[in-house]
Amino acid sequence: MDFLDNIGELSESTRTAIAEEIEKNYVPLSRQQELAGENQRLLDEAQQLREEVASLQKEAAARLKTEKLRHAFALQGVSDPDYLIYRKGGVENFSFDENGEPENLSSLCEDFRADPTLSHLFSRETYVPLRGGAVSVNPFAKETFNLTEQAKLFREDPAAAGLLAAEAGVAFAKGGKR
């Protein structure tokens, strides 16, 4: 209150400086309301984007779990991991460790192998290429027939080629010809 009482005692130059500063920083009420509306719009848009990011992160985590589960099933010799995931009621019905890796998959696969309606989904012999790499599909099977892969198998690992061919029901005459 003392300041307001003593404002009259200010010099003319100080009064001018204060008036200029007030004029320079003055924002009309209508402009303040307009800026407040724009600010609220930006806040709403930011919230919407945060929600979208959270949704995308959740979706990405679910996809990652699905892919890890598919890969783990493939390593167990499952030819159609998606069907086993469906049969169990979805990815959410599997347990995962803190790293997102599927847990107890070996015992679950044993249960599935024992089920006569699901045993056909498991290969009898799991093919692992001699030179490393991932487990591949059977190039002799009707669903995944691939002449290039068959030739590669015969060249690199004839024993595995014979196993996979037999598994697919393909018989070869002596000399490797059908």
C-alpha positions as CSV (number, residue, x, y, z in Angstrom):
1,M,0.0,0.0,0.0
2,D,2.9,2.3,0.7
3,F,4.0,2.0,-2.9
4,L,0.6,3.2,-4.2
5,D,0.6,6.0,-1.7
6,N,4.0,7.2,-2.8
7,I,3.5,6.8,-6.5
8,G,2.9,10.4,-6.9
9,E,6.4,11.1,-5.5
10,L,8.0,9.4,-8.5
11,S,9.9,11.5,-11.0
12,E,8.4,12.1,-14.4
13,S,11.0,9.9,-16.2
14,T,10.3,7.0,-13.8
15,R,6.5,7.4,-14.4
16,T,7.2,7.4,-18.2
17,A,9.3,4.3,-17.9
18,I,6.6,2.5,-15.9
19,A,3.9,3.5,-18.3
20,E,6.0,2.3,-21.3
21,E,6.7,-1.0,-19.5
22,I,3.0,-1.5,-18.8
23,E,2.0,-0.6,-22.3
24,K,4.7,-2.9,-23.7
25,N,3.5,-5.9,-21.6
26,Y,-0.2,-5.2,-21.6
27,V,-2.3,-7.9,-23.2
28,P,-6.0,-7.2,-23.7
29,L,-8.4,-9.5,-21.9
30,S,-9.8,-10.8,-25.2
31,R,-6.3,-11.8,-26.3
32,Q,-5.7,-13.4,-23.0
33,Q,-8.8,-15.5,-23.4
34,E,-7.9,-16.4,-26.9
35,L,-4.4,-17.5,-25.7
36,A,-6.0,-19.5,-22.9
37,G,-8.2,-21.3,-25.4
38,E,-5.3,-22.1,-27.6
39,N,-3.3,-23.3,-24.6
40,Q,-6.1,-25.6,-23.6
41,R,-6.3,-27.0,-27.2
42,L,-2.6,-27.7,-27.1
43,L,-2.9,-29.4,-23.7
44,D,-5.8,-31.5,-25.0
45,E,-3.8,-32.5,-28.1
46,A,-0.7,-33.3,-26.0
47,Q,-2.9,-35.6,-23.8
48,Q,-4.3,-37.3,-26.8
49,L,-0.8,-37.9,-28.2
50,R,0.3,-39.3,-24.8
51,E,-2.6,-41.7,-24.9
52,E,-1.8,-42.7,-28.5
53,V,1.8,-43.3,-27.5
54,A,0.8,-45.5,-24.6
55,S,-1.6,-47.5,-26.8
56,L,1.2,-48.0,-29.4
57,Q,3.6,-49.0,-26.7
58,K,1.1,-51.6,-25.4
59,E,0.5,-52.9,-28.9
60,A,4.3,-53.1,-29.6
61,A,4.8,-55.1,-26.3
62,A,2.0,-57.5,-27.3
63,R,3.5,-58.0,-30.8
64,L,6.9,-58.6,-29.2
65,K,5.5,-61.2,-26.9
66,T,3.8,-62.9,-29.8
67,E,7.0,-63.0,-31.9
68,K,9.0,-64.3,-29.0
69,L,6.4,-67.0,-28.4
70,R,6.4,-67.9,-32.1
71,H,10.1,-68.2,-32.1
72,A,10.2,-70.3,-28.9
73,F,7.6,-72.6,-30.4
74,A,9.6,-72.9,-33.6
75,L,12.7,-73.9,-31.6
76,Q,10.5,-76.6,-30.0
77,G,9.7,-78.0,-33.5
78,V,6.2,-76.6,-33.8
79,S,5.1,-76.1,-37.5
80,D,2.2,-73.9,-36.8
81,P,2.8,-71.8,-33.6
82,D,-0.1,-69.5,-34.4
83,Y,-2.6,-72.4,-34.0
84,L,-1.2,-73.4,-30.6
85,I,-1.4,-69.7,-29.5
86,Y,-5.0,-69.7,-30.7
87,R,-5.7,-73.0,-29.1
88,K,-4.5,-71.8,-25.7
89,G,-6.7,-68.7,-26.0
90,G,-4.2,-66.0,-27.0
91,V,-0.8,-64.7,-26.0
92,E,-2.2,-63.3,-22.7
93,N,-2.7,-66.9,-21.5
94,F,1.0,-67.7,-21.6
95,S,3.4,-66.7,-18.8
96,F,6.5,-64.6,-19.5
97,D,9.5,-63.9,-17.4
98,E,10.8,-60.4,-16.5
99,N,12.7,-60.3,-19.9
100,G,9.5,-61.1,-21.8
101,E,10.6,-64.6,-22.7
102,P,8.0,-67.4,-22.5
103,E,8.1,-69.6,-19.4
104,N,7.3,-73.3,-19.0
105,L,7.1,-73.8,-22.8
106,S,8.8,-77.2,-22.8
107,S,6.2,-78.7,-20.5
108,L,3.4,-77.1,-22.4
109,C,4.8,-78.5,-25.7
110,E,5.0,-82.0,-24.1
111,D,1.3,-81.6,-23.2
112,F,0.5,-80.5,-26.7
113,R,2.6,-83.4,-28.2
114,A,0.7,-85.9,-26.1
115,D,-2.6,-84.6,-27.4
116,P,-3.4,-86.7,-30.5
117,T,-5.3,-83.7,-32.1
118,L,-2.2,-81.6,-31.9
119,S,0.8,-84.0,-32.3
120,H,0.9,-83.4,-36.0
121,L,2.0,-79.8,-35.4
122,F,5.4,-81.1,-34.1
123,S,8.1,-82.3,-36.3
124,R,9.6,-85.6,-35.3
125,E,13.1,-84.4,-35.9
126,T,14.1,-80.8,-35.5
127,Y,16.3,-79.7,-38.4
128,V,19.2,-77.5,-37.3
129,P,21.5,-76.5,-40.2
130,L,25.1,-77.7,-39.8
131,R,26.5,-74.2,-40.4
132,G,24.3,-72.7,-37.7
133,G,21.3,-70.4,-38.3
134,A,17.7,-70.6,-37.4
135,V,15.4,-73.6,-37.5
136,S,13.9,-73.6,-41.0
137,V,10.7,-74.9,-42.4
138,N,10.5,-78.2,-44.3
139,P,11.2,-77.5,-48.0
140,F,9.8,-80.9,-48.9
141,A,6.4,-80.3,-47.3
142,K,3.5,-79.4,-49.5
143,E,2.8,-76.2,-47.6
144,T,6.4,-75.0,-47.7
145,F,7.7,-76.6,-50.9
146,N,11.0,-75.0,-52.0
147,L,13.3,-76.5,-54.6
148,T,16.2,-74.1,-53.9
149,E,16.1,-75.0,-50.2
150,Q,15.9,-78.7,-51.1
151,A,19.0,-78.5,-53.2
152,K,20.8,-76.5,-50.6
153,L,19.9,-79.2,-48.0
154,F,21.1,-82.1,-50.2
155,R,24.4,-80.2,-50.8
156,E,25.0,-79.2,-47.2
157,D,23.4,-82.0,-45.1
158,P,22.1,-85.0,-47.0
159,A,21.1,-86.8,-43.8
160,A,18.9,-83.9,-42.7
161,A,17.5,-83.7,-46.3
162,G,16.5,-87.3,-46.1
163,L,14.8,-86.9,-42.7
164,L,12.8,-83.9,-43.8
165,A,11.8,-85.6,-47.1
166,A,10.7,-88.7,-45.3
167,E,8.7,-86.5,-42.8
168,A,7.0,-84.8,-45.8
169,G,6.2,-88.2,-47.3
170,V,8.6,-87.9,-50.2
171,A,10.4,-91.1,-51.2
172,F,13.7,-91.1,-53.2
173,A,15.1,-93.8,-55.4
174,K,18.8,-94.8,-55.1
175,G,20.9,-91.9,-56.2
176,G,18.7,-89.3,-54.6
177,K,16.0,-89.2,-57.4
178,R,12.3,-89.4,-56.8
